[in-house]
Amino acid sequence: MPSRLRLLAYGLAVVSAAGVVGCSQQAALPDVCRNTDAAALHRALQRAPTEVRLPGGVALSECVAQARTDSELQIVGGLLTEAGDGLAREAPHDSAAALQLGYLEGATERGAARNNGIGAELGNRMANVFVPADSTPAGRAAYGKGQAAGRSGG
């Protein structure tokens, strides 16, 4: 029995080491994703539906895609959620905010699709919470336009 436990512990150590090596080969979360605040993100989103970039040329989807740890996901998720909450309040009566909100959701979805499911819950939250259902037809159209742009280049 003790040899089985040692074998199990050895197997777990090998699997853990392989996971660490695999993760270290992936790109690190860019510093701008950690250090940007919601106000800076709002300013960047004003360029939507053209490509929105954070300082240094980092796409929003890269922040989601490169968030690999719980703390990185919390940082990125907090930033996107804070910006999204503000836009969601404005979107029902402001087509520009609806467009930016759609872009934010589309870019989050794009990034979540590229990080092996780690950011899937963040993508789901953005998709389900921020849909401006009570918006005007123009607002819904703007949201859809932003969402498509975020998915393709966010």
N, C-alpha and C positions, 0 to 999 in steps of 0.2 A: 504493500500500500504506500509506504513512504516513497518508493521509486516512482510510482505513478504520479504522486503529487509533485515530485521534482520534475518529471517529464512534462506535466501540465504547466508548471511554472516556467520551465524553459521555453515551451511552445508559446506561452503568452508573451514572454520577453522578446522572442524573435518577432512575433507579429507586431508588438508595440514598436520595436526598433525599425521594422520595415515601414510602418506608418509614419514614423518621424522622418525617416530618410525621404519617403515619398513626398511629404509635405514640404520639406526644405527645398525641394526642387521647383516648387511653384513660386510665382512672384509674390513678393511681400506686399502688404497693404500700403499703398502710397501714403506718405505723411499728410498730404493735403486732405485725404479722406478722414484722418484723425483730427485735424486741426481747423477744419472749416466749420463755420457756424451757420445757423439757419439764415441769417441776413445775407451772408455771402452766397449761399445757395439760391436764395430768392433773386438776387441780382443776376446770377448766372442763368437762371431759368427764364429771365426776360428775353433771352435770345431764342427761345423755342418758337417755332418748330425747327429752326436751324439747329445744328449740333451745339449742345450745351456742354461746356467744359469748365472744370474747376481750374484755379490757377495752376499753371504748369501743364495744361493741356489734358488733364485726366478726365475721362468720361465718367459720368455718374454710374454707369453699369460696371465700370472697373472697380469702383469702391465696393459694390455688392459682390462682384465675382471674386475679389481678392480677400474678402473678409473670411478668414478660416477658423478663427477661434471664437469662443463665446464672447469674449470681451470686444473683439473687433466687430462682431455682428451687432453687439449692443451699441457700440459707438456709431457705426454707420446707420443702424436702424433708428437710433435716437435722432440723428440729424435728419434723415429722410422723413421720419414721422412728424417731427416738429415742423418742418417746412410744409409737409402735406396737410397737417391739421390746419394751418393758417390758410392755405389755398382752398381747402375744402369748405371753410366758412365763407369764402368770397365767391367760389365757383358758381353757386346757384344764380347769382345776379351779376357776374362779371365774366364775360367770355375769355378775356385774357388770362384770368386766374384758372378757368376751366382748361384752357389749352396747356398752361404750365403744369397743372395737376395731372393731366393726361400724359404729358411728357415724363414727368417724374415716375408715374406708375409704369409706363412702358419701359423706361430705362431700368427700373428696379427689376421688372420681369426679365429683361434681357440679361442682366447681371446674374440673377438667381438661376437662370437656365445654364449658366456657364460655371457654376461652382459646385457641381456634383450634389445638388440638393441641400447644401448647407444653408443657403439663404431662401429656401422655398417658403418658409413660414412668413418671412418678411415680404416676399412677393405676394403671397396670399393676402396678407393684411392690407397691403397697399391696394390690391385689386378689389377687395371686398368692402373696405371701410370708406374709401375715398370716391366712390362712384357718385357723381352729382345727379342722382335720380330726379330730384325736384328742380332741376335746371331748365332753362328755356331751350327750345329747339336749337337756337344758335349756340348756346352753351354746351349742349350735348354734342353738336357737330364739332365744336372747338376741342372738346375733351377727346373725341375720337381722333381728330387730326393730330393732337399732341401725343396721344397714346401710340399711334402708328409711327410717328417720328421718333419717339423714345425707344420703341422696339427695334427700329432699323438703325439708328445711329447714336442712341443715348448711351 
